[in-house]
């Protein structure tokens, strides 16, 4: 238990060489049967694969608890504050209680799925929350602990990672696995595993790029800035007035003597005039930079020569020598000579590097998917572009269709091989069939959701939502009004909360 400011095992193996007695053999057999029985009892009901339970915060009658991926209650909803589940696959739940809203003081504790208190030796324990422009998350397999006014970290098993000796431990926003640590008034960087990446010896430190391996911008006691890489090696000495988060090919954008300039890793100036701002460094070693002048974008070589005149409203590099440009509120794909690679202009274009595809949005809310040769391969309403499972889901001619990254049409059962239910539509109504097309749920609903990874699917009738399980059995008649919800998703009788970033489930 703690007070503080508001919010801020290896399993032993049996030595078979020593198993001589019959009684020991019988014990081994009994244990084996027990383990196998327990494992099979935790099977995902939608497949023959063994799975582990996931855990989620739950909210009912204005109280918070925890449920598992079967929809069963693990911790009764009895807490005034939301219970934090740092890792869905691990039964570690962080509870805040006895909150004094006037003084900002509160107590914390950690529970497991047996409702037992764990990690009781600390004054305070909390998950480390991070965020970027698109999402919120808790740093993986690490918790911040406090004792006697100092901070450290442990993993989700309770193993100590960082000693309890720091004045501050916070994430670098938007960067995974990069914790800013403070000791004796100075800052450094540690990983989630407790490894010290950069010793705390700087007045300030922040990220240079978009991941924890890109290096860090540091400021020393003189107020000057430099760059330190992931191995704590000095890349640029602390002598600059400012260092911008623009880099590539061992080149950096800095301010020195009140002048913005592009320099190399040796500190030599490459470009210092002809621009108001350098916005990015192009990927090719000798390609140069995208610059901004009088609110227009262009391309400049490393010798300062203008490659593309600053006449674009926006310029972003897609891949080597190919740019996405904006002009007169229309987006196009151009080469380094300004030649268009496509015939049609769009209201937005994104390049998906992993798949080497362009996602181009049109005026009528439809989307074209173009391949690396700028050919339109799919056109319709884009519903999902899943890089992990390598599929594209489009609504075409009022039908949901799936395609792999070779643009071959696939059945839903080809994509979701563990599912037992697949959406069926007849005469404007929805139901479900199995993978062989056999009807499981009659087409009598106004809308449905796809079966999720826990086996459940939503059903909508007369403006209200309910839920069925993996066999098609209705476990909650349609009673939920989810009109204002961005995502409709169910676990048992619980539905995903309105604030999807909080990742909790409600129940009437």
N, C-alpha and C positions, 0 to 999 in steps of 0.2 A: 504494500500500500504506500501511497505517496501523497504529498501535497506539492503543488507547483502552480505556475502560471498557466492560464487556460489556453489550450491548443497550441500551442506551438507544435549410433549404438549398434553398435555392432552386435548382431545376434550371435551367441556362442555356437560353435560348430561341434558336432559329436565326433569324438575320436573313435572311429570304427575298430581300430586295432585293439581297443580295450573292452570291446563288447563281447564278453565270453559267456556270461551268465544268461540263462533263459529269461530271468526276471527283467534284466536290462533290455534284452531284445524285445520283450513285450512292451516295455515302456516306450521304446523307440517307435514301435509300430503304432501304439496309441497316439503318441505325439504326431506322427506322420499323418494319421487319419484326421486328427484334430486340425492340423494346418491346412490340409487339402480341403476339408469340409468348410473351414472358415474362408478360404480363398474362393471357393465356388459360390459361397453364399453372397459374395460381393461382386458377382458378375453383373455387367451391364445388361439389362433385360432386353436391349435392342440388338445384341450381338452375342457371339460365342467367345468374345475376347474378354480376358480378365481386366478389370479396371479398378481404380481406387475411387473413393468418394470424393466429391468436391464439396466445399462449404461456402455459404453465403450469409451475409447479414439479412435478417428478416425484421419486418415491422408490422405489428398488429396491436390494435387498441392503444395506439400512441406509445408503445413500448418496443424496445429492440431486443432481438434474440439472434439465434443462428439456426439455419436449416442445412440439410445436406442435399445432394443432387437427386435423391429419391423423393424429396419433398417432406422428409421427416424432420421433426423438431429435434435439434441437438441441445440448444440452450433456450429455455423458455423465454419468451418476450417479457422481460421484467426490468429492463434498464432504461433510464430516461435518455441516455446518450447512445448514439449509434455504436454498435460493437464493430471494431475493425478486424477484418480477416486479411492479414497481410499476404497470404498465399492460399489460394482456393484448395490446393491439394494437401495442405497441412493443418492439423487440428490445433492451431494456436490462435486464440481469440483475445483481443485486447479490449478491456472494458474500462470505461470512465464512469465514476460514480461519486456520490456525496459532493456534488458540484455546488459551490457557493458563487452564485452569479454576481454578487455584489463585490466580493474580494477577488474573484477570478481563481480561487483555489479549488482543487479537486483531488481525488484519489484515483489510482489506476491499479489494475491487476490483470494478469494473464490467466486464461483458463484453457483446458483441453476439452476434448469431446466427452469426457466423463464428468465434466463440470468440476474438475479438480483445479485448484489454484497452483500455478507453476511459476518458476522464476521469482520466488518470494524474497530473495536476498537483496533486491534492489529497491530504491526509493521511488523510482519512476521507470516506466518502460513504454515505448511507443514505436510504431512503425514509422518509416522514413518515407514521406509522401513526396512525389516528384510530379512534374507536369511539363508539357510542351503546348504548342498551339492547338493540338488535336486531341489530347488525351491526358488522363491522370493515371498514375500507377504508384505502387509501393515498391521501393527498392528490393531486389530479389535476395531472399535468404539472409536478411540482416535486420536487427532491431536496435534502436538506440536505448541505452540504459543510463540511469543517473543514480549516483550515490554520493552523499556528502557534498553536493554542489558541483561535482565533476561528471563528465560524460564518457562513455565508452560504447562498444557495440558487442552483440552476441549474434549467433545464428539462430535459426528456428528450433534447434535442438538444445539451446542453452550454452553452447560452446563459446567461450570468450574469444573475441576477434581483436578489438582494440581495447587496450587497457583503459581503465577509468581514470583518465588524467587530463582530459581536454575541457576547455572552457566552452567549446561550441562544436557541434557536428551537424552539418546541414548538407543537403544535396545541392549540386550545381544544376540549376533549373534546365530541364530539357536534355540532360546528359545522364545516361544510365551508368551505374557503377563508377561514380566519381563523387566522393564525399569531401566537402571542404571542412578541414579540421583547423581548430584554433588552439594554440598553446602558448602561454606567456605573451599573449597579445599578437602573435604572428600566425600566418595562415599557410597551410599546405594542402596536399591531396592524399586521400586514402581510398583504396578500393573496398568494395563490399566484403571482400574476404579478409579485411584487416591489414592487408599489405600497404605500407607507406610508400606512395608513389613519389611524392615530393615532400620533403621535410618542411615542417611549419617554420619558415624563416622569412616570409614576405609580408609586407604591409597589406597587400591585397592579392588575390588570385582569382582568375575566372577562365572559362573555356575559350579556346581559339576557334574550334570547329564544332561539328555536330555529333561527335562521339568522344569517348574518353581516351582515344588513342591519338587525337589530332594535336595534342599539345595544349599549353596553357599560357595565357598572358599574365605576367606578374608585374607587381610594382614594388620598388624597394623604398628604403627610408628617405631617399632623396626626392621621391615623387616621380621618378622616371620609370618607363615601362620597358620590358623585354619579353622574350619568349623562352619557355623551358619545355622540352619535349617529354614524352611519356616515360622515358628512362631517366628523367631529371637532368639531362644534359642541356646546357645553355645553347640555344639556337641563335638568339639575338641578345646582346648584352643590354642591360637596363640603362638606356641613354636617350630614349625617345619620349616625346611629349604625349604621344598617344599611339596605340597600335589598334588597327581596325580588324574586325573578324572577316577579313578577305585574304585568302592565301591560296597557293597552288604552285606546283613545280618548284618548290623551294623559293618562292617569291612572296613578299608580304607588302601590305599597304600600311604606311606609318605616317605620323606627323612629326617633323623635326624642324626646329627653328620656324615654327608657324607655317610650314609648307608641307602639304600632302605629297607623298611620293611613293613610287613602286621601287622596292629594293630587292636584292637577292640575299641569300643566306650569309654572304660575306659583308653585308651592309652597303654594298655598292649601289648607287642610284641608277635606275634604268629609265624611269619616266618621272618628270616632275612638273610638266606644263601641258597645257592644251586640254585640260579637263577641270570640271568642278568636283567630280567624285569618280573613283574607280569602284564599280559595283561587283565585278567578278574577274577572276583570272581564268583564261581559257585553258582547256585540257591539253592541247598540243603544246609541246615544249617551246615552239617558236611562234605560237599563234597570237599572243598578246593579251589584251584585256578588253572587257566591255566597260565603257566609260559613259559618264553623264555630263552634258554641257547644256546649260540653259534649259533644264528639264527635258532634254531629249537624249536618247541613247544612241551610241555608235560603237564601232570597234576600232581600236588603235593597236598598231604593232609595238613590239618591244623597243623599237627605235623612235617611236613617237609619230610614225606615219599613220595617217587616217586610212583605215581599210574600208570601213563603212561609215558614211557621213552620219552625224548625230541628227537623225530625222525621224526616229522611231519613238513611240510612246513607251515602249518597253522592249527589252531584249533579254533573252535567257538562252543559255547554251543547252541544247538537247544532247548532242554527242559531237564528236570531233568534226569541226567545220560545218556543223548544222545548228541553226538557231531557230528559236520560236520568237516571232516578232509581233508587235502590236502597233497598228497604225490606223488612224481614223476609227478607233474602237473595234477593230477587227483583227483577229489573230491569223497568222499564216506561218508556214515553215519555209525558211529561206536558207541559201548557202552563204558563204563568206563574200560572194560577189553581189549579194542582194537579190539573186534570182529565186523566184518562188518555185518550190518543189511540189506544190499542190495547186489545183485549179480553184478550189472553193476557199473562201475565208470563213472563219468561225468566231463565235463569241468567246471561246476559250480553248486552249490546247494544253494538254499535259503530256509529257513524255514519260513512259513507263520503261525505265532502263532495263530492269530484269527481263522483261518480255520483249524488249525492243519494239514497242508499239506506241502509237500516238492515240490519246483519247481526246477527241475533238467534239466540243459541244456546239449544237446548232440552235437557231432561234426558237424552234418549236419544242424545246425540252428534249429533243432526241440527240443521240450521240453517234458519231461515226468512230469506228475503231480502224485505224490504219496500220499496216505492217511497216517494217523497216524500209520498204521501197516506196512508201507513201501511197499505197493502194488502199482504197476503202474496202475492207473485208466484211465488216458488219455494220448495220445501221438499225437503230431502234432506241428504246429507252434502256439505258445501262442500269442494271439492278445490283450487280456485284462484279468486281474485278479482283479475284482472289489469287494473289501471287503464291501463297503457301501451297494451295491445292491445284494451282495452275488451271483455273477455269474462268470463263467469262459467262455471266448470266445476263441475258437481254430479254426485254419484252418486245417481240416482233409480231405484228399482225394480231395483237391482243393475246399472244401466247408467250409464256415464259420458256425460254430456250437456253440450253447450255452448250458451250463450245470449249474445246481445249485450246491451248496456245498455238496449235496448228490450224485453228479455225474449223476444225471438224466438229459437227454437231454430235452431242452426246446425250444419252438419256440421263434423267435425274439419278437413276439407280447406278449409273456408271460413275457418277461423281460422289454420291453418298452411299458407299458400299455397305455400311453398317446399318442403314436405316431400314425400318420395317414398313413405313408408310410413305406413300408418294401421292402428291396432289393430283386429283382428278377433277375435271370440269365438264359438266354436261348441262346444256340448256340454261347457262348463266348461273348455275349453282355449283358448289364445291363439295367434294368428299375426298376419300383416300382409297388407293389400291395398294396391293403389295407389289413386290418387284416383278412378279409375273403378270401383273395387270388384273389380278383378281380383286373384286370389290370388297373392301374391308369396312368402309364407312360410306353410307349412301350420300349422293350429291344433294344435300338438303340445306347447306349453309350458304350464307351470303358472302363469306370470306373465310379463309383459313390461313394459318402460317405453316411453313415447312416444319417437319419434325426436327427438334433440336438434338444436340449431342447427348442429352439425358433421356431421350425417348419421348418427349412430350410435344404436342402440337396444339395450337390455338384454334378455336372454332368460333365463328361469329354468326349470330342470328338476331334479327330485329334490333340491330344496333348495339348488342351486348356480346361480350366475349366470355368463353368458357375454355375448357381444356380436355383433351383426351390423352390416354397413355399410349404406350407402344403397341398395344393390341387393338386400339381403336375404341376402347371403352371410355365412356364419358365419366370423368372423375370430378368435374365441376360443370354444372349446367351454365349456359351463358347468362351471367349476371353482372359482369364487370363492364362499366363504362370507361373505355380507354381511348376516347376520341382525341384527347390532347397528348397522347403518348407517342414519342418518336418511334419506339420499337415495342412490339407486342411479343412477349416471350414468357413462357411458363415453366415452373418446376413444381410438379404436383399441383396443388390448388393455389399456389403462390404465383403472382405475376410480377414481372420486372417493374421496379419503381419508375416514376416519371422522370426523375433526374438520373439518366443512364450512367453518368460519370460516377455516381455513388455506388452503383452495382449492388442494389439490395432488392428484396422481394417482399411484396405486400400480400395480405390476405384479409378478406372481409371478416 
